[in-house]
Amino acid sequence: MGIMDKPSRAIPKAVRTVPNAVKEASTKNISLSLPTDALARLDRLVLELQALGYLRVNRDLLVVHALDKLDLDSLARTLAL
């Protein structure tokens, strides 16, 4: 049996359940401008967590986590001068 005789492991198009055009994107690329000190802090946090064994941590994960923890009432009080 030669290499050409091996069956294909690719999923045939007829078997796919969701067409590529219908799939929703779970992420979108954006561009953020951050002060260099904030970016350095973010990078330090990533490195600290990775050193603790959380190897899949990245900037995106930390930003999403920070957004989840954001308290708008507390922020509003902080910004009210």
MODELLER restraints for C-alpha pairs under 7 A, 6 or more apart:
rsr = mdl.restraints
at = mdl.atoms
rsr.add(forms.Gaussian(group=physical.xy_distance, feature=features.Distance(at['CA:42:A'], at['CA:59:A']), mean=6.63, stdev=0.5))
rsr.add(forms.Gaussian(group=physical.xy_distance, feature=features.Distance(at['CA:46:A'], at['CA:57:A']), mean=6.22, stdev=0.5))
rsr.add(forms.Gaussian(group=physical.xy_distance, feature=features.Distance(at['CA:46:A'], at['CA:58:A']), mean=5.80, stdev=0.5))
rsr.add(forms.Gaussian(group=physical.xy_distance, feature=features.Distance(at['CA:46:A'], at['CA:59:A']), mean=6.61, stdev=0.5))
rsr.add(forms.Gaussian(group=physical.xy_distance, feature=features.Distance(at['CA:49:A'], at['CA:57:A']), mean=6.93, stdev=0.5))
rsr.add(forms.Gaussian(group=physical.xy_distance, feature=features.Distance(at['CA:50:A'], at['CA:57:A']), mean=6.53, stdev=0.5))
